[in-house]
Amino acid sequence: MKASDLLVACLEREGVDHVFGVPGEELEDLLFSIRDSTVTFVPVRHEQGAAFMADVHGRLTGDAGVCLGTLGPGATNLLTGVADAHLDKSPLVAITGQGGLERLHQESHQAIDVLRMFGPVTKWNTQLDSPDIVHEAVRKAFKVAEYEKPGATHLELPEDVAAEATDARPLERRERVPFAAPNPETLARVEERLRAADRPIVIAGNGAVRTHAATQLREFVEETGIPVVSTYMGKGAVSDADERSLMTLGSGSDGEATAAISRSDLVLTVGYDIAEHDPADWNDGTAVLVHVDSEPAEVYEAYDPEVEVIADSGRTLQALTDWARSAEPSFETEWFQDYRARIVADVERTPSETAPFTVAGVLPMLRDVMAPEDVLVSDVGNHKMEIAQRFPTYEPNTCIISNGLASMGIAVPGGLAGDLAVDANVVAATGDGGFLMNAAEIETATRTGCGYTIVVFNDDDYGLISKKQRDHTGESFGTGLTNPDLVAFAESFGIDGYRPESSAELRDALESAVGGDMALVEVPVE
């Protein structure tokens, strides 16, 4: 078979259903190989959208999403979404075309050093410079991308190599290498510190969701009564309906969640990456820190754990639960309840029916029309902060927030990926700034038969930047925008558009849109 046939056969062996991308001349052999396979190629309107789709697919499924771009500008357009997957720890395999090997030694049309460009934002990448290495390289790309901590990998396929023949065949997809059980001596040190603590608290990070340790974390919390604060990407690891949930870092009108951390005397982090949230924002330097994760903690003055348990997080939590069940440690049980009450009151506060729309005021309505298992994909902006801190989340991986690279433009393509990946309703929540960055992917969604809801919070501004400028200087500059008629824009794609003018109309619009066909709800906010 040709090298391109082998590459696609390898994708089939890896269980790939969709490849998101933009076609290019140098990809001709690969595209026709995909046509003759069980893999579905989804042509998108911009390579960044393709990478975000692969990124969100990886977050939701744990299996690497695949995106495709040609050489030169196709590869550079993929880069932001690939970098997002890299910092958000999402498994992704990027494939880029390249000119023939015979012209890469000299200045050449559209040819740039894509391997070096992708190097800093991938776990591993390589050029497929021989058809006989394709099967090994593809297997390695998926193995490395999906291995904890997951991330992005990249393969470059020169057009002449794609057409060459090979006798190689795909390698078998093997079970992922499991992490070891925690070291008993290290566990004993953690148990000693828990026994000495009066007001311990857990910070659940992205890794608590990503490694499927949420079940064990919930059992640990149930057994010990220890409260939990999540990072933005750890939302849902413990249900926000649980009386021990303090929602996310920064939750509460006066930062009650962070205040609770400051009052605690032991902080147990589970799957926490400092790329998610700077520990200097919550660590005042007084608490004992215990780090539970698949990798050692970053060296950082504001995050210097006394004990690090580097093992399978679920097995570590199960061992600590078993210890607590027999040791019956005595922790204070009411010290955090006032924080919880104030956070819940802030989340449940609703404006009057005649008040102008705000993101915080809209979120309770959105939560009401979404089932616990439905998925919200949040774009980046001022609305992201409100969603992170005021949108109760009840199940793991049902509130997708980019908070490593924190990339604007992820919601619309991410909603498409979510609709393909999960058997639940999907809502893409975005601001007007992030929406128009990749709004063209609505056409991709309608063409592929997707049905999800886009909620656009429209303030004619890069609102988060404007807010920060005003906080610092009293005024803002360079953030104002104008927008088209978003309802007419939506309808031009053949989907329903809503622009409610009252709370009652907004409630009706959300109830009609969520769970139905593709739709857009524009919410003008202050």
Rosetta blueprint (number, residue, H / E / L):
1 M L
2 K E
3 A H
4 S H
5 D H
6 L H
7 L H
8 V H
9 A H
10 C H
11 L H
12 E H
13 R H
14 E L
15 G L
16 V L
17 D L
18 H E
19 V E
20 F E
21 G E
22 V L
23 P L
24 G L
25 E H
26 E H
27 L H
28 E H
29 D H
30 L H
31 L H
32 F H
33 S H
34 I H
35 R H
36 D L
37 S L
38 T L
39 V L
40 T E
41 F E
42 V E
43 P E
44 V L
45 R L
46 H L
47 E H
48 Q H
49 G H
50 A H
51 A H
52 F H
53 M H
54 A H
55 D H
56 V H
57 H H
58 G H
59 R H
60 L H
61 T H
62 G L
63 D L
64 A L
65 G E
66 V E
67 C E
68 L E
69 G E
70 T L
71 L L
72 G L
73 P H
74 G H
75 A H
76 T H
77 N H
78 L H
79 L H
80 T H
81 G H
82 V H
83 A H
84 D H
85 A H
86 H H
87 L H
88 D H
89 K L
90 S L
91 P L
92 L E
93 V E
94 A E
95 I E
96 T E
97 G E
98 Q E
99 G L
100 G L
101 L H
102 E H
103 R H
104 L L
105 H L
106 Q L
107 E L
108 S L
109 H L
110 Q L
111 A L
112 I L
113 D L
114 V H
115 L H
116 R H
117 M H
118 F H
119 G H
120 P H
121 V H
122 T L
123 K L
124 W E
125 N E
126 T E
127 Q E
128 L L
129 D L
130 S L
131 P H
132 D H
133 I H
134 V H
135 H H
136 E H
137 A H
138 V H
139 R H
140 K H
141 A H
142 F H
143 K H
144 V H
145 A H
146 E H
147 Y L
148 E L
149 K L
150 P L
151 G L
152 A E
153 T E
154 H E
155 L E
156 E E
157 L E
158 P E
159 E H
160 D H
161 V H
162 A H
163 A L
164 E L
165 A E
166 T L
167 D L
168 A L
169 R L
170 P L
171 L L
172 E L
173 R L
174 R L
175 E L
176 R L
177 V L
178 P L
179 F L
180 A L
181 A L
182 P L
183 N L
184 P H
185 E H
186 T H
187 L H
188 A H
189 R H
190 V H
191 E H
192 E H
193 R H
194 L H
195 R H
196 A H
197 A L
198 D L
199 R L
200 P E
201 I E
202 V E
203 I E
204 A E
205 G L
206 N H
207 G H
208 A H
209 V H
210 R H
211 T L
212 H L
213 A L
214 A H
215 T H
216 Q H
217 L H
218 R H
219 E H
220 F H
221 V H
222 E H
223 E H
224 T H
225 G L
226 I L
227 P L
228 V E
229 V E
230 S E
231 T L
232 Y H
233 M H
234 G H
235 K L
236 G L
237 A L
238 V L
239 S L
240 D L
241 A L
242 D L
243 E L
244 R L
245 S E
246 L E
247 M E
248 T E
249 L L
250 G L
251 S L
252 G L
253 S L
254 D L
255 G L
256 E H
257 A H
258 T H
259 A H
260 A H
261 I H
262 S H
263 R H
264 S L
265 D L
266 L E
267 V E
268 L E
269 T E
270 V E
271 G L
272 Y L
273 D L
274 I L
275 A L
276 E L
277 H L
278 D L
279 P H
280 A H
281 D H
282 W L
283 N L
284 D L
285 G L
286 T L
287 A L
288 V E
289 L E
290 V E
291 H E
292 V E
293 D E
294 S L
295 E L
296 P L
297 A L
298 E L
299 V L
300 Y E
301 E L
302 A L
303 Y E
304 D L
305 P L
306 E L
307 V E
308 E E
309 V E
310 I E
311 A L
312 D L
313 S H
314 G H
315 R H
316 T H
317 L H
318 Q H
319 A H
320 L H
321 T H
322 D H
323 W H
324 A H
325 R H
326 S H
327 A H
328 E L
329 P L
330 S L
331 F L
332 E L
333 T L
334 E L
335 W L
336 F L
337 Q H
338 D H
339 Y H
340 R H
341 A H
342 R H
343 I H
344 V H
345 A H
346 D H
347 V H
348 E H
349 R L
350 T L
351 P L
352 S L
353 E L
354 T L
355 A L
356 P L
357 F L
358 T L
359 V H
360 A H
361 G H
362 V H
363 L H
364 P H
365 M H
366 L H
367 R H
368 D H
369 V H
370 M L
371 A L
372 P L
373 E L
374 D L
375 V E
376 L E
377 V E
378 S E
379 D L
380 V L
381 G L
382 N H
383 H H
384 K H
385 M H
386 E H
387 I H
388 A H
389 Q H
390 R H
391 F L
392 P L
393 T L
394 Y L
395 E L
396 P L
397 N L
398 T L
399 C E
400 I E
401 I E
402 S L
403 N L
404 G L
405 L L
406 A L
407 S L
408 M L
409 G L
410 I L
411 A H
412 V H
413 P H
414 G H
415 G H
416 L H
417 A H
418 G H
419 D H
420 L H
421 A H
422 V L
423 D L
424 A L
425 N L
426 V E
427 V E
428 A E
429 A E
430 T E
431 G E
432 D H
433 G H
434 G H
435 F H
436 L H
437 M H
438 N L
439 A L
440 A L
441 E H
442 I H
443 E H
444 T H
445 A H
446 T H
447 R H
448 T L
449 G L
450 C L
451 G L
452 Y L
453 T E
454 I E
455 V E
456 V E
457 F E
458 N E
459 D L
460 D L
461 D E
462 Y L
463 G H
464 L H
465 I H
466 S H
467 K H
468 K H
469 Q H
470 R H
471 D H
472 H H
473 T H
474 G L
475 E L
476 S L
477 F L
478 G L
479 T L
480 G E
481 L L
482 T L
483 N L
484 P L
485 D L
486 L H
487 V H
488 A H
489 F H
490 A H
491 E H
492 S H
493 F L
494 G L
495 I L
496 D E
497 G E
498 Y E
499 R L
500 P L
501 E L
502 S L
503 S H
504 A H
505 E H
506 L H
507 R H
508 D H
509 A H
510 L H
511 E H
512 S H
513 A H
514 V L
515 G L
516 G L
517 D L
518 M L
519 A E
520 L E
521 V E
522 E E
523 V E
524 P E
525 V L
526 E L
